Amino acid sequence: MKKTVLFSDITIVSSHDDVKATVMENAFCVVSDDRICYVGQSKEAALEKAESLSSGDFETYDGRNKILAPTFANAHAHTPMSIFRNIADDFALQDWLFNEIIPREDRMIADDFTYGHLLTLAEMIEGGTACAANMYDGADQITLASAEAGFRLQQTAMGKTFKDGVWSADSKNVEDFIALCNEKGKGLIKPSLLVHSVYLYPGSFYADLSELAKKYEIPVSVHISETIKENEDCLSSYGCTPVEYLDQTGLLSDTTVAAHCVHLTENDMRILSERKTWVAHNASSNMKLASGFADMVGMQKAGIRLCLGTDGASSNNNQDMFIEMRLASFMAKGKTYDPTVMCASDVFHMATRNGYLACGFEDCGIIEEGMKADIQIIDYDCPQMWPLGNPVSSLVYSCGPKCVESVMIDGRFVLYKHDLTTIDFEKVKFETKKTMERLK
């Protein structure tokens, strides 16, 4: 149930479009239904707004020693892979994917997608994440589970079939999935098309996928230039880089979410900037799989739109966006020998507003009147965040999931004072333990 809530005497930290993150201390915020209805420092104005929206029946949330911030949007994830956590480690990407992960994925059943996804949602929510771009099969089960949990998602449709050794575009699959999102998604689910990479399908098939995405006007989700081998193989097969090849097939646009982009040429960066393609940086996964260090500063200077992702829990092992912000900033500073690059405000914006935009949710990711009420409450009355100092720096460099006290998505508390309200975590634990034992 959604109830009008007045957050009182709280520190509000938020990015804004074309403006670095701002801090408002001793502030008030009113949420009613699914929207933010007041943001400011007037207690009287906040009370008047809350009373007018609820006939006096509203909750007051004490914000002393707390930060109110936008929730994170994880721009690249493989949510059911939580069931493969800690069982396929210390491999290079090609060995990890083809020898360890895909053989296990081939044995998955419907419940594995549902409960693996819910396990990841529980972890994400407890870490302040309320939205994700999810690249994975099992779209129907994942969509229904997300809607029930009240979680925002950009979910991939397969959009293809493989029969007698031949790949074919599947329009009906996309149509059916779009219909499911509209009918059962509760306004929280947006469809995209799973392209995966330049190395998973035959070259002639990518133009068909491009036409499918354009026909149904849905975004594309794809890995690009994650490894040196991927680039070398693409150059050998097509005489160009993965970015150049995908651009030739028409798969790069302003709604495409391109994950990794570790090994880019200057021309690749130019293309991604001109196409306004979203690049999702996955710092932890890139390092764990020894894929390399993406040139985030170079991409930023090229005008590429940047966001952050965790990748799956098998190649990262957690879904902690606080770590991804910290690593994105620290790696850029270490790579360039320049402590001023990728400042806290930059990576906070990538993790919040830019992530939501990449996932297709334009009215989320900012604490402003009229925006959707996707917010997190951080309790900084703890050793790792005290004294607070600069609140933006504190969120990026000091904070972690254990500091997240409450999370609201679409005006509904999905985590309330450390308790999950929409996910039966004991059942999820029971089901995913069975899955782990079967697939490990």
C-alpha positions in Angstrom: 0.0 0.0 0.0 1.3 3.5 -0.9 0.9 6.1 1.8 1.8 9.7 1.9 5.2 10.0 3.6 6.9 13.1 5.0 10.7 12.7 5.3 11.7 15.3 7.9 14.9 17.0 9.0 16.9 15.0 6.5 20.0 15.6 4.3 19.0 15.4 0.6 21.7 14.5 -2.0 20.7 14.3 -5.6 22.1 14.7 -9.1 20.3 16.9 -11.6 20.3 17.1 -15.4 23.4 19.0 -16.5 24.2 19.9 -12.9 26.6 18.3 -10.4 25.2 16.7 -7.3 23.7 19.1 -4.8 23.3 18.8 -1.0 20.3 20.2 0.9 20.6 20.0 4.7 17.8 20.1 7.2 15.4 19.4 4.4 12.0 17.9 3.9 10.6 15.7 1.2 6.9 14.6 0.7 6.0 11.5 -1.3 2.4 10.7 -2.3 1.3 7.8 -4.4 4.2 7.3 -6.8 5.6 10.8 -7.0 7.8 13.3 -5.1 5.5 16.2 -4.3 7.7 18.5 -2.3 11.4 19.1 -1.8 12.7 22.0 0.3 13.7 23.4 3.6 10.3 24.7 4.9 8.7 22.5 7.5 5.5 24.4 7.2 5.3 24.0 3.5 6.1 20.3 3.8 3.4 19.7 6.4 0.8 21.7 4.4 1.6 19.6 1.3 1.5 16.3 3.2 -1.8 17.2 4.9 -3.4 18.3 1.7 -2.5 15.1 -0.1 -3.6 12.7 2.7 -6.3 14.5 4.7 -3.9 14.5 7.6 -3.2 10.7 7.5 0.5 10.5 6.6 3.6 9.0 8.0 6.5 11.1 9.2 9.9 9.5 8.7 12.5 10.9 11.1 15.5 11.9 8.9 18.0 13.0 11.6 21.5 11.6 10.9 20.1 10.3 7.6 20.6 11.0 3.8 17.8 10.8 1.3 19.2 10.0 -2.2 18.0 8.6 -5.5 18.2 4.9 -5.7 20.7 3.3 -8.0 20.0 2.0 -11.5 22.3 -0.9 -12.4 22.8 -0.6 -16.1 24.1 -4.1 -16.8 23.2 -7.2 -14.9 22.4 -10.9 -15.4 20.2 -11.4 -12.4 19.5 -15.2 -12.3 23.3 -15.7 -12.2 23.2 -15.3 -8.4 22.6 -19.1 -8.4 26.1 -19.5 -9.9 27.8 -17.3 -7.3 31.2 -18.5 -6.1 31.2 -21.7 -8.2 33.0 -20.6 -11.4 35.8 -18.3 -10.3 39.3 -17.4 -11.4 38.8 -18.1 -15.1 39.3 -15.9 -18.2 36.1 -14.8 -19.8 36.0 -17.3 -22.7 36.7 -20.3 -20.4 34.4 -19.0 -17.8 31.5 -18.4 -20.2 31.7 -21.4 -22.6 33.1 -24.1 -20.2 31.6 -23.1 -16.9 28.5 -21.0 -17.3 26.7 -21.9 -20.5 26.7 -25.7 -19.7 25.0 -24.9 -16.4 22.6 -22.5 -18.0 21.5 -25.2 -20.4 20.3 -27.2 -17.3 18.2 -24.4 -15.8 14.5 -24.8 -15.2 11.8 -22.2 -14.9 12.0 -21.8 -11.2 15.7 -21.2 -11.4 15.1 -18.0 -13.3 12.4 -16.8 -10.9 14.3 -17.5 -7.6 17.7 -16.6 -8.9 16.3 -13.3 -10.0 14.5 -12.7 -6.7 17.8 -13.5 -4.8 19.5 -10.8 -6.8 16.6 -8.3 -6.3 16.9 -8.9 -2.5 20.6 -8.1 -2.7 20.1 -5.1 -4.9 17.3 -3.6 -2.9 19.3 -4.0 0.4 22.1 -2.1 -1.4 20.0 0.8 -2.6 19.4 -0.4 -6.1 15.8 -0.1 -7.5 16.3 -0.6 -11.2 18.4 -2.8 -13.5 19.0 -3.5 -17.2 18.9 -7.2 -17.2 20.3 -9.3 -20.1 19.1 -12.9 -19.6 16.7 -15.5 -20.8 13.6 -16.4 -18.8 12.0 -13.1 -19.5 8.5 -14.1 -18.6 9.4 -15.5 -15.2 11.7 -12.6 -14.5 9.1 -10.0 -15.5 6.4 -11.5 -13.3 8.7 -11.8 -10.3 9.9 -8.2 -10.7 6.4 -6.8 -10.9 5.4 -8.7 -7.8 8.5 -7.4 -5.9 7.9 -3.9 -7.1 11.3 -3.6 -8.9 12.0 -1.6 -12.1 13.6 -3.5 -14.9 14.6 -3.2 -18.5 14.4 -6.9 -19.5 15.7 -8.5 -22.7 13.4 -10.5 -25.0 15.3 -13.3 -26.8 13.8 -12.4 -30.2 15.4 -15.4 -31.8 15.2 -19.1 -32.4 17.9 -21.7 -33.1 16.7 -24.7 -35.1 18.7 -27.2 -37.2 21.8 -25.1 -36.7 20.3 -21.9 -38.0 19.4 -18.7 -36.1 16.2 -16.9 -37.1 14.6 -13.7 -35.8 11.4 -14.4 -33.8 8.9 -11.5 -34.1 6.2 -13.4 -32.1 8.5 -13.7 -29.2 9.1 -10.0 -29.1 5.4 -9.2 -29.6 4.3 -11.6 -26.8 6.9 -10.2 -24.4 5.9 -6.6 -25.1 2.3 -7.6 -24.4 3.3 -9.3 -21.1 5.1 -6.1 -20.0 2.1 -4.0 -20.8 -0.4 -6.4 -19.1 1.5 -7.6 -16.1 4.5 -5.3 -15.6 2.6 -2.7 -13.5 4.4 0.1 -15.3 7.8 -1.1 -14.0 9.1 -3.3 -16.9 10.4 -2.1 -20.2 11.5 -4.5 -23.0 14.7 -4.6 -24.8 16.4 -7.0 -27.3 19.1 -9.4 -26.4 21.9 -9.2 -28.9 24.7 -10.3 -26.5 27.9 -9.8 -28.6 29.5 -9.9 -32.0 30.8 -13.5 -31.3 27.7 -15.4 -30.3 25.8 -15.4 -33.6 26.7 -15.7 -37.3 27.5 -12.4 -39.0 24.6 -12.4 -41.3 22.2 -12.6 -38.4 23.0 -9.2 -36.8 21.2 -7.2 -39.6 18.1 -9.3 -38.8 18.3 -8.4 -35.1 18.7 -4.7 -36.0 15.6 -4.8 -38.1 13.7 -6.5 -35.3 14.7 -3.8 -32.8 13.7 -1.1 -35.2 10.4 -2.8 -36.0 9.3 -2.8 -32.4 11.1 0.3 -31.4 12.9 -1.4 -28.5 16.4 -0.8 -27.1 19.3 -3.2 -27.7 21.4 -4.8 -25.0 24.9 -5.9 -26.0 28.4 -6.6 -24.8 31.1 -4.7 -26.7 34.9 -5.1 -26.8 35.0 -6.8 -23.4 38.3 -8.6 -24.2 41.3 -8.3 -26.5 40.3 -11.7 -28.0 36.9 -10.4 -28.9 38.5 -7.5 -30.8 41.1 -9.7 -32.5 38.4 -12.3 -33.6 36.2 -9.5 -34.9 39.0 -8.0 -36.9 39.8 -11.4 -38.3 36.2 -12.2 -39.2 34.9 -8.8 -40.3 37.9 -6.6 -40.8 36.8 -4.1 -38.2 36.2 -3.6 -34.5 33.1 -4.8 -32.7 31.8 -1.2 -32.4 32.4 -0.6 -36.2 30.7 -3.9 -37.1 27.6 -3.3 -34.9 27.4 0.2 -36.2 27.4 -1.2 -39.8 24.5 -3.5 -38.9 22.5 -0.6 -37.4 22.5 -1.9 -33.8 24.0 1.2 -32.2 21.5 4.0 -31.3 20.6 6.3 -28.4 18.7 3.5 -26.7 21.5 0.9 -27.0 23.1 -0.2 -23.8 26.7 -1.3 -24.5 28.3 -3.2 -21.6 32.1 -3.1 -20.9 33.7 -1.3 -23.8 37.1 -2.1 -22.4 39.2 -2.0 -25.6 38.0 0.9 -27.7 39.8 2.8 -30.5 39.5 6.5 -31.0 37.1 5.8 -33.9 35.1 3.5 -31.7 34.7 6.3 -29.2 33.7 8.7 -31.9 31.0 6.3 -33.2 29.6 5.7 -29.7 29.5 9.4 -29.0 27.8 10.2 -32.3 25.2 7.4 -31.9 24.6 8.6 -28.3 24.9 4.9 -27.2 25.0 4.3 -23.5 28.1 2.6 -22.2 27.8 0.6 -19.0 31.1 0.4 -17.1 31.5 -2.8 -15.1 34.7 -2.2 -13.1 34.6 -5.3 -10.8 33.7 -7.8 -13.4 36.3 -6.4 -15.8 39.0 -6.9 -13.2 37.9 -10.3 -11.9 37.8 -11.8 -15.4 41.1 -10.0 -16.2 39.5 -8.2 -19.2 41.3 -5.0 -18.6 40.6 -1.4 -17.6 38.1 0.7 -19.6 39.2 4.2 -20.5 36.4 6.0 -18.7 38.1 9.3 -18.8 38.7 9.0 -22.5 35.0 8.1 -23.1 33.9 11.0 -20.9 36.0 13.4 -22.9 34.6 12.0 -26.1 31.1 12.8 -24.9 29.9 9.3 -24.5 27.0 8.8 -22.2 28.2 6.7 -19.2 26.5 4.6 -16.6 27.5 1.8 -14.2 26.7 -1.9 -13.9 27.7 -4.8 -11.7 27.5 -7.6 -14.4 26.3 -11.0 -13.0 27.0 -12.4 -9.6 29.1 -15.1 -11.1 31.6 -12.7 -12.7 31.5 -10.1 -9.9 30.1 -12.1 -7.0 28.0 -9.2 -5.6 25.7 -6.6 -6.9 27.0 -3.7 -4.8 26.7 -0.4 -6.7 28.6 1.4 -3.9 31.7 -0.6 -4.8 31.2 0.1 -8.5 31.1 3.9 -7.9 34.2 3.7 -5.7 36.1 1.5 -8.2 35.1 3.6 -11.2 36.5 6.7 -9.6 39.6 5.1 -8.2 40.5 3.2 -11.3 40.2 6.3 -13.5 42.4 8.3 -11.1 45.0 5.5 -10.9 45.0 5.0 -14.7 45.5 8.7 -15.5 47.6 9.7 -12.5 45.1 12.5 -12.1 43.1 12.7 -8.8 40.6 15.2 -10.2 39.1 12.9 -12.8 35.9 10.9 -12.3 35.0 12.8 -9.1 32.4 11.6 -6.7 29.7 13.7 -8.3 30.4 12.2 -11.7 30.2 8.6 -10.7 27.1 9.3 -8.4 25.4 10.7 -11.5 26.3 7.7 -13.5 24.9 5.3 -10.9 21.6 7.2 -10.5 20.3 9.5 -13.2 22.3 8.1 -16.1 21.5 4.5 -15.1 17.8 5.3 -15.1 17.9 7.0 -18.5 19.9 4.1 -20.0 17.1 1.8 -18.7 14.4 3.9 -20.3 12.9 5.5 -17.2 13.1 9.2 -17.8 11.2 10.4 -14.7 13.4 8.6 -12.2 16.9 9.1 -10.7 16.5 12.7 -9.4 15.1 14.1 -6.1 12.9 16.8 -7.6 9.2 17.6 -7.5 7.2 15.6 -10.1 9.7 12.8 -10.4 9.0 9.2 -9.5 9.6 8.3 -5.9 12.5 5.9 -6.2 14.6 6.9 -3.2 16.9 5.4 -0.6 17.5 6.4 3.0 21.1 6.1 4.3 21.8 6.0 8.0 25.2 7.7 8.5 25.2 7.3 12.3 27.7 4.5 11.9 31.5 4.2 12.2 32.2 4.0 8.4 30.4 7.2 7.6 31.0 9.3 10.7 31.7 12.2 10.7 29.8 12.8 7.5 32.0 15.5 5.9 31.0 16.0 2.3 27.8 13.9 1.8 28.5 13.2 -1.9 32.0 12.0 -1.1 30.6 10.0 1.8 28.1 8.1 -0.4 30.7 7.3 -3.0 33.8 6.6 -1.0 32.6 5.5 2.4 29.1 4.1 2.2 28.0 0.5 1.7 24.8 -1.6 1.7 24.7 -2.1 5.4 24.1 1.7 5.7 20.9 1.5 3.6 18.0 1.7 6.0 15.0 2.0 3.6 14.2 1.9 -0.1 11.2 3.1 -1.9 10.3 2.3 -5.5 7.4 4.0 -7.2 6.3 5.3 -3.9 6.2 1.9 -2.2 8.6 0.8 0.6 10.3 -2.4 -0.6 12.8 -2.1 2.2 11.6 -0.5 5.4 14.1 0.0 8.2 16.2 -3.0 7.0 13.2 -5.3 6.4 12.4 -6.5 2.9 8.6 -6.0 2.5 7.9 -7.5 -1.0 10.3 -10.6 -1.1 10.0 -13.7 1.0 13.7 -14.1 1.5 13.4 -17.4 3.4 11.6 -19.0 0.5 14.2 -17.6 -1.9 17.0 -19.0 0.2 15.3 -22.4 0.3 14.7 -22.6 -3.5 18.1 -21.2 -4.6 20.0 -23.6 -2.3 18.3 -26.5 -4.1 19.3 -25.0 -7.4 22.9 -24.5 -6.4 23.1 -28.2 -5.3 21.7 -29.3 -8.6 23.8 -27.1 -10.9 27.2 -26.7 -9.1 
